[in-house]
Amino acid sequence: MPGPASQVCRHTGCSLARGAPAPHRTRRRVRSPSMPGPGARPAPPHGETHRSERAGWLRAAVLGSDDAIVSTASLMIGVAASSASKAAILIAGAAGLVAGAMSMAVGEFVSVSSQRDAERADVEREREELAQQPQAELQELARIYVKRGLDRKLAFEVARQLSAHDRLGAHLRDELGIENQSLARPAQAAWISAASFAVFALVPIAGLLVAPDALRIPAIAALSTASLLGLGALGGHLGGAPLLRASLRVALGGALAMAVTAGIGRLLGVSLG
């Protein structure tokens, strides 16, 4: 008597009753979303841009621009508060522009050159120590990595491999904190400071030229303060800092300087006039 399976097979047409093997079902391989398929393009390399790489030229540019607006506007407001003529105020502003740009260039070049000399001295000293005591320097580099969390065996292996690739560079970076992109550049700091000072010193001069005689001081102060707010926001954006805090920090300092020089100019104008 045929079994239930044979009866079902007579109705469905399957070959189970004839003893044929059951059909083999192939399983579809599910590809992981992160697994690239055949012929797929490889993912583009991951790249990062850190704001700290801008620190050298950004500091010089912000310092020159801020100093230009504050010092030139304060000088012109102080002269204007003494009841001086428009020509005298303009001469004071132009003299402040030239003197300030030259002063910024020389000051930046001298100060950054001193930093560069110190860095060069450290590089030469480290090069001599590596030549005279290579094994001691290797142990010193390994101890640095141990302090950062590696076990001793791995730290020594990392130090050995990095030293084989660039021994001096590894010590400068991890022992002294000196890298190529952070090395002092005196010429770059000098011309950026001078150029930014010369450009932004024109802001209070423009305020004087467009304002009527009765509004010289308010026009210079308002245009300079607005420029300081924008400059502070730009510096905060480039440096990754909060924009409002950066803007207020720059603008309040400039407003204080302009107010003090206006008061001094008024006192001198009254006492000497």
Secondary structure, DSSP 8 states (H G I E B T S, - for coil): ---HHHHHHHHHT-STTTT-------------TTS--TT-----------GGGGHHHHHHHHHHHHHHHHHHHHHHHHHHHTT--HHHHHHHHHHHHHHHHHHHHHHHHHHHHHHHHHHHHHHHHHHHHHHH-HHHHHHHHHHHHHHTT--HHHHHHHHHHHHHHHHHHHHIIIII---GGGS--HHHHHHHHHHHHHHHTHHHHHHHHHS-GGGHHHHHHHHHHHHHHHHHHHHHHHHT--HHHHHHHHHHHHHHHHHHHHHHHHHHHHHH-
